[in-house]
């Protein structure tokens, strides 16, 4: 066999070995990415289940947070309760006035 052909065969063999190493490295990277993606999908599913749980039990969550706030800062909680009560009263009283103004504006606009 001529020496040029031997050199070509050796070069071909080295290239094939390098290609096999690169292929193994690529497969390793793909497996790492797949692992990260599956972890991301699990976290996303967990978040979706948590959101569904919170939506289903929102009143209980609100009551628990309110009780926690009341225990943690009783003065602040009572202050916020008083503000909320005043806001609710104001909205109740203002609703009638708002409806009166809306009717008046509707008559003026010819609606």
Secondary structure, 3 states (H helix, E strand, C coil): CCHHHHHHHHHHHHHHHHHHHHHHHHHHHHHHHHHHHHHHHHHHHHHHHHHHHHHHCHHHHHHHHHHHHHHHCHHHHHHHHHHHHHHHHHHHHHHHHHHHHHHHHHHHHCC
